[in-house]
Amino acid sequence: MRRVLRMTGRGESTIDALLQPLYRTWAARPIPVRATILAAMGQIELHLSAVHASAGPAGDGVDAAIAEAREVIGRDVFSDDGAALEAVVGRLLTARGWRVSVAESCTGGLVAERITSVPGVSRYFDQSVVTYSNAAKTGWLGISEALLAEHGAVSAPVARAMAAGIRERTGAEAGLGVTGIAGPDGGTPDKPVGTVAIAVALPDGTSSRVLRFLGDRTQIRFQSSQAVLDLLRRSLER
């Protein structure tokens, strides 16, 4: 029996330290549960397995370990069946009967690409726009030039306006906004390369975060997509 627990929001060393007491407990059980932790871009995976002549006891042992890990890690766990984050978000939207639309800048459509990679996405995905320039943000999403001038395109207020703007224009219950500096150029002392603002607009309000990622352009763009999908996931699970 083998299952994969997926987490995001904290680094591998932090997760590993939290789980260390459980590793020892699992290894000492009559049917030992083996654990392997792996770091992937934007997420941590915990592979749990147990071997027994009967599948039932092995499965029960792994299920118990999953429950204990969830209790320790909390909301940073987004999947306990190996599902990708975009699939988990799809399940949550489907359960509510909601649709999502996306406004992207630095990710250039990557968030929409990930969402639409899941079979059955037509049930909950509405549309996406890539508003890379300030003129596009103003023209397509109704963001005021004054807001852009005051805060800059890469800022929480602009990400929030992007999320709210795409939600208002498409009528979707959920709107996502992503804006950032993916590099290798374009950074400043106040906003270095890797600075990304994300936002999620829902019927009950808008949430946003400003993050700083390390890595090359591809890594920054992927981590940005992971972060906004995770913010949506956490918002839907409230």
C-alpha positions in Angstrom: 0.0 0.0 0.0 1.4 3.4 -1.0 0.0 6.9 -0.9 1.4 10.4 -1.6 0.7 13.4 0.6 1.3 16.8 -1.1 2.0 20.0 0.7 2.8 23.6 -0.2 3.5 26.8 1.7 6.5 25.7 3.8 10.0 24.4 3.0 11.2 20.8 3.1 13.3 21.3 6.2 10.4 22.8 8.1 8.0 20.0 7.1 10.7 17.3 7.8 11.3 18.7 11.3 7.6 18.7 12.1 7.3 15.1 11.0 10.4 13.6 12.6 8.5 12.4 15.8 6.0 10.7 13.5 8.7 8.9 11.4 9.9 7.2 14.6 6.4 6.2 15.7 5.5 4.8 12.2 8.7 2.8 12.0 8.1 1.2 15.4 4.5 -0.1 14.6 3.8 -3.8 14.1 3.2 -3.0 10.4 5.9 -0.3 9.8 5.0 2.6 7.7 7.9 3.9 5.6 8.2 7.6 4.8 10.2 9.4 2.1 10.0 13.2 1.8 10.8 14.8 -1.5 11.0 18.4 -2.6 9.6 19.4 -5.9 9.1 22.9 -7.4 6.5 24.7 -5.3 5.6 21.7 -3.2 6.7 18.9 -0.9 5.7 15.3 -1.3 5.5 12.7 1.5 5.5 9.1 0.1 4.1 6.6 2.7 4.1 2.9 2.2 3.4 -0.3 4.2 3.8 -4.0 3.3 1.7 -6.8 4.7 0.3 -10.1 3.5 -3.1 -8.6 3.6 -3.9 -5.3 1.9 -6.3 -4.3 4.6 -3.9 -3.9 7.6 -1.3 -2.2 5.3 -3.9 0.2 4.1 -5.2 0.9 7.6 -1.6 1.7 8.7 -1.0 4.1 5.8 -4.4 5.8 6.3 -3.6 6.3 10.0 -0.2 7.8 9.1 -1.9 10.2 6.6 -4.3 11.4 9.3 -1.5 12.0 11.8 0.6 13.9 9.3 -2.4 16.0 8.3 -2.9 16.9 12.0 0.7 18.1 12.3 1.0 19.9 9.0 -2.5 21.4 8.9 -3.7 23.4 5.9 -0.4 23.2 4.1 -1.6 19.7 3.0 -3.5 20.1 -0.3 -3.8 16.4 -1.4 -3.6 13.0 0.3 -4.2 11.0 -2.8 -1.4 12.3 -5.0 -3.7 14.8 -6.9 -2.1 17.9 -8.4 -3.0 21.3 -6.9 -5.0 22.3 -10.1 -7.1 19.1 -9.8 -7.8 19.8 -6.1 -8.9 23.3 -7.0 -11.2 21.9 -9.7 -12.8 19.6 -7.2 -13.5 22.5 -4.8 -15.0 24.7 -7.5 -17.1 21.8 -8.7 -18.4 21.1 -5.2 -19.6 24.7 -4.9 -20.9 24.9 -8.5 -18.6 27.9 -9.1 -16.6 29.1 -12.1 -13.2 30.8 -12.1 -11.6 33.3 -14.5 -8.0 34.4 -14.5 -6.1 37.7 -15.2 -2.4 37.1 -15.6 0.7 39.2 -16.2 4.1 37.6 -15.4 2.8 34.0 -15.7 1.6 34.6 -19.3 -1.2 32.2 -19.3 0.4 29.4 -17.2 -2.3 29.5 -14.5 -5.0 29.0 -17.1 -2.9 26.3 -18.8 -2.6 24.4 -15.5 -6.3 24.7 -14.7 -7.4 23.6 -18.2 -5.0 20.5 -18.1 -7.6 18.8 -15.9 -10.3 16.7 -17.6 -13.8 18.1 -17.2 -12.5 21.6 -16.6 -15.4 23.1 -18.7 -17.6 22.6 -15.7 -15.8 25.4 -13.7 -13.4 27.3 -16.0 -14.7 30.5 -17.7 -11.9 32.4 -19.3 -8.5 34.0 -19.0 -6.7 37.1 -20.2 -3.0 37.9 -20.2 -2.8 41.6 -19.4 0.9 42.1 -19.6 1.1 45.9 -20.2 -0.4 48.6 -18.0 -2.6 49.6 -21.0 -4.0 46.1 -21.1 -4.7 46.2 -17.4 -6.5 49.5 -17.8 -8.4 48.5 -21.0 -9.4 44.9 -20.2 -9.8 45.0 -16.5 -10.7 48.6 -15.7 -7.8 49.2 -13.4 -7.3 53.0 -13.0 -4.1 54.6 -14.2 -3.9 56.4 -10.8 -3.8 53.0 -9.0 -1.0 51.8 -11.3 0.9 55.1 -10.8 0.6 55.0 -7.1 1.5 51.4 -6.4 3.2 50.1 -9.5 2.0 47.2 -11.6 3.6 44.7 -9.3 1.7 45.3 -6.1 -1.0 43.8 -3.9 -3.5 46.6 -4.8 -3.1 46.0 -8.5 -3.3 42.2 -8.1 -6.5 42.7 -6.1 -7.9 44.9 -8.8 -7.0 42.4 -11.5 -8.8 39.6 -9.7 -11.8 41.8 -9.0 -11.8 43.1 -12.5 -11.8 39.7 -14.3 -14.4 38.4 -11.9 -16.7 41.4 -12.5 -16.3 41.3 -16.3 -16.9 37.5 -16.7 -19.5 37.0 -14.0 -17.4 34.1 -12.5 -17.7 33.5 -8.8 -13.9 33.4 -8.4 -11.3 35.7 -10.0 -7.5 35.3 -9.9 -4.9 38.0 -10.4 -1.1 37.5 -10.8 1.5 40.2 -11.5 5.2 40.1 -10.9 8.8 40.4 -12.1 9.9 37.0 -13.6 13.3 38.3 -14.7 16.1 38.1 -15.5 15.7 41.9 -15.9 13.2 44.4 -14.5 13.9 44.2 -10.8 14.6 47.2 -8.5 15.9 47.5 -5.0 12.4 47.7 -3.6 11.0 45.0 -6.0 13.7 42.6 -7.0 13.3 39.9 -9.6 11.1 37.2 -8.1 8.6 39.7 -6.5 5.1 38.6 -7.3 1.7 39.8 -6.2 -1.3 37.4 -6.2 -4.9 37.8 -5.4 -8.2 35.9 -5.3 -11.5 37.6 -5.5 -14.6 35.7 -4.2 -18.2 36.8 -3.5 -17.3 37.4 0.2 -14.1 39.4 -0.4 -10.6 39.5 -1.9 -7.4 38.1 -0.5 -3.9 38.9 -1.7 -0.2 38.3 -0.9 3.1 39.7 -2.1 5.8 37.0 -2.4 9.5 36.8 -3.4 10.6 33.7 -5.2 14.1 32.5 -6.1 15.2 30.9 -9.4 15.2 31.5 -13.0 12.3 32.9 -15.1 10.7 29.5 -15.6 10.9 28.7 -11.9 9.5 32.0 -10.8 6.6 31.7 -13.2 5.7 28.2 -12.0 6.0 29.1 -8.3 3.7 32.1 -9.0 1.1 29.9 -10.6 1.4 27.5 -7.6 1.0 30.3 -5.1 -2.2 31.7 -6.7 -3.8 28.3 -7.1 -3.0 27.5 -3.5 -4.4 30.9 -2.3 -7.6 29.9 -4.2 -7.6 26.5 -2.6 -7.2 27.9 0.9 -9.9 30.5 0.3 -12.4 27.8 -0.9 -11.6 25.6 2.1 -12.4 28.2 4.6 
